[in-house]
């Protein structure tokens, strides 16, 4: 770990990584953080590969915690961190040289715990980097901010006025295979639909009809994925599928609740009334 004598004690950073069965990728993630990290915590959700052994061999503190969901697993990791300044990174992400330089520079001036810092993340697909990335808050002080308790997209809950963008890139090596991509799509769309349902949002057929094609236009034309050839086209199509699945799974949950309410109310369901057929 990094032990820079010029850095005040309160500026020390704990890196928190949640992991499961990613022994191949976690090495690069850990090594990219070692120059600025004073503590690296890995929370393993039950890996069957060598993830734990790899993390321990690189000097990380490793804790096992049966998978409770994304937000709760991150919260568990933050609680285990030694220092209040937290940097979040996933096993398939890597800090580039420019971002590392900015992190080292910012580390010397972490005087205001109310400030949080976002990094620019760019993902890959079929061997190509998708230029359109996103800023995500990854460095923050746990004494001021907590992780949002959501099923998916769990991040520190920080007002935009308190966020400072760091220079450089967080490379996201998220693509493994089409099959893996579809498996994760299915999992994430489940979580998105459950989140919308749990928040009491109503299903609207108009959203199902316009949101998928609108997403294609946004990704392929507005964000320029047409420049990425077949890989870019595939990503845009996958986004159409993602939006459709979220909306349709939300519909499924809504119908299921109505069916339960009918049964609980003692009414008799008429044949075919609550079913649908995709032809």
C-alpha positions, 0 to 999 in steps of 0.5 A: 500500500501507499504510505506517502509521508507528505499526505496528512493522516486524515487524507488517507484513502481506503479502496473498496472492491466487491468481488465474486469469481473474478480472479483473472481481472481483479489483479489489474484493478488492485494494482492500478490502485496501489500507488494511491491507496493506504488500504485496500479492502476486498469483499468476496461474495462467495467466489469458487475461483482464486479471487480471494487468494489473488487479492490476499497475495497483493496485500489486500484485506479480504472479508467474505460475506454471502451476497446480500445485493450490490448496495448492501455489499458495498456498505459492508465493504465501506464499514470494513475500510480503515480510513474515511476517504473511500474509493470504489472500484470494481474488479473489471475496472482499471485506473489509467495513468492520468487518473492516477496522477490526478488522484495523487494530486487531489489526495494531498488536498482532501481538506473538505469532507463534503466534497466528492470526486467523480471519475470518467468511466469508458466501457468496452464491447467486442474489443472496442472502446465505446467513446461515450462514457459517464461520470460516476462518483467514486471518491468520497468521505464516509463520514458525510455520505452513504451508499444509496440503498438501491437494488442497482446503480448503487452509488454515494448519495452526493448533491451535484454541487459538491462533485468535482470531476477528476482528469483521466479515465477509469477503463471498464473491461466489462465485456466477456462474451455475448452470453455473459452480456445477456446473463447480466442484462437479465439480472440488471433488468430484473433489478431495474423493474423491481426498483420501479415496482417497489417505488410504486411507479405505474406501468405505462404502455406509452413508455414501452412503445417509445423508450426502446426506439428512443434509446437506439436513436440516442446511442447510435446517432446522438452519441455516435456509436455508428462510428464503431461499426458492428460493435456500436450497432450491437451496443445500441440494439442491446440498449433497445432490448434493455429498455424493453425488458425493464418495461415489460418486466415492470408490466409483469410485476404489476399484473402479478400484484393485481392478480394477487389482489383479485385472489385476496379479494375473493373474486374469481378470475375469468379465463384469459383475463390476466394472461398474455401471449407473445406471437 
